[in-house]
Amino acid sequence: RLDDMSDSAAVATHCPYCALQCGMELSAAPDSGPDSGEVLVAPRAHGDNAAALCQKGWTAAELLTSPQRLRTPMVRASRDEALVPASWEGAFGTVAAAITRVQAEHGPGGVAVLGGGGLTNEKAYMLGKFARTVLRTPNIDYNGRFCMSSAAAAANRAFGLDRGLPFPLGDIAAADVVLLVGGNSAETMPPFLRVLTAPRPDTGGLIVVDPRRTPTAERARLHLQPTPGTDLALALGMLHVALVEGYADTEYVAARTNGLADVRPIVMSYWPERVERITGVPVAQQREAVRLLATAGRAMVLTGRGAEQHAKGTDTVTAFVNLALALGLPGTPGSGYGCLTGQGNGQGGREHGQKADQLPGYRRIDDPAARAHVAAVWGVDPAVLPGPGPSAYELLDSLGRPGGPRVLLVFGTNPVVSAPAAARMEERLADLDLLVVADLVRSETADLADVVLPSAQWAEEDGTMTNLEGRVIRRRRLRPPPGQVRTDLEIMAGLAAALGRGPVVETEPARVFAELGRAGAGGPADYAGISYERIDAEGGVFWPCPTPAHPGTPRMFLDRFATPDGRARFVPVEHRPAVEDVDAAYPVYLTTGRVLAQYQSGAQTRRVSALVQAAPGPFVEVHPVLAERHGIAEGDDVRVVSRRGVAVAPARLTDTIRVDTVFMPFHWPGAGRANVLTNPALDPTSRMPEFKVCAVRLEPVCSA
Ligand code: SF4
């Protein structure tokens, strides 16, 4: 049993941050009381993950006792007044009165909900149920739309089902060659680097595609450094090489796929020299990458946000899936395609119904059979369940506009920092009648709220998470939340009661998990055979797991894909330029990303002292040649100007970035907020914004 605890006073749980969900043991410090005081964190081996934590994990407990955590509800009487402490009764009354009034005037859609990929499965499930049955609004989506939605859409159309990694982490470690497109695991999930850099044969190794020579790319055998926004052309070119040079696995293609004939004519026009002109990746490197992948005994193609966060992200991932299919990788033991999900419960968060177009079990909300099944579990008439709603950015962009929602409830996300064209987000939020934020800390979004509700932290609640492998794991409570702080389930139940609407929201996580299993039973993400007891006994269970006797499914697609005929689908896709290409007015590409010591919008990690020390603020990575052209020296403040706004941050000169590109991390608010610059153009399928590339110009900030 992997979850055994060495000390009965300690609790075996997992890190609150990224989707690797490293194992952790929590215990009260010796001189602390059981319900307060310092909490000690120790690494704990779990699954294929050795006992290791990154700096974020080691320091995660600091927020439990931080003076910066929220401890009481807060309400502001008007937009001109400050937030002041309030009772739960008063806060719920304010929210319920606004919802009742707005829905009487504007209908159920006058209220919207935005969830998060860090919520437990139980909370994500209940948020979807709360929106559809208590609020009866179609307007619910979550911030995972900004994370891996393009990879999910591409996997759904190729394989009929998306599970980020359809195989355990150990299979990646054991592969001879790994192609990682647009991922920087050395900074985003450092313990995963052991998997990526596991010993491989002389004929194999790690291949990284990234416009920056990141710490991950530094460890690669081969680093392809394309122009931002051209990964799709690179993938088409690699498939061209595979087909022309005889690397395709014809037996696999014939037995397990459909559609290569539709893809071939497109790919034939992406010969290596043309692809070099589009991407900047030398012909020899394109050929070498394909040769390494195709001649490996076991090979993996993985994508991260760099490939996915584009207005053509779904097609880009599809092109890499097409390459993997031509080489016979998906559904072959030891090989495959997978997406490295980022947020802690980015996987489970997209399965249980907080997405605009889905019901629990990863079912489509417009499927009559799914609606009937879920409505029966919820005890409501299927006719009262709303249909699909807008995606996260479209929802945010409609707030306060004519016909748009006038009340927004936010659970555990911070769009003021993390949404594209972020300054516009503030304008939308300001036009609301009421903004309600439930969070651990007073995030930048909470700063703008009319009602702020303090929610419990990860060490103060039970529940489950689904990690990047599709393994369902337990989050365990060390102690109750302090003072007036409540769990998100209790907050939803309180709001439902204040509204006087049913059905009743269950607040006991184990009972919610059992209900979630019933609601999702028979769906693609079937958890019906998983229980807390099973997870405790087995250390985690991979979905789908339809019955208690089912062993779970660590490896998917070995016999058939989840398509009607069991065969994977090649999907024809074409390269197109970035929505906003460089020009005379905005001659430099901007790409955005993460740093090791901060997480997502930084709402939590910017409040942890060691992480602030390690990564105190924003910066702009500039190549020395580009810096010289602009008269910029190391440490100089630089104005980065896009068509949407201006950010100012100190320059970091480095030759690890392309001369035509600058990089900014997006974790910070204020003058250096990178997302005021980013382009909200959306992928037509996944509705993912174009975070990873836009056009900017640089202006040195003149000192007086
Ligand atoms: Fe936490 Fe991710 Fe770091 Fe592991 S890699 S300790 S899960 S932030």
Residues whose N, C-alpha, C, O or C-beta is under 5 A from the ligand:
A	BS01	SF4	C15 Y17 C18 L20 Q21 C22 A52 L53 C54 K56 G57 T188 M189 P190 P191
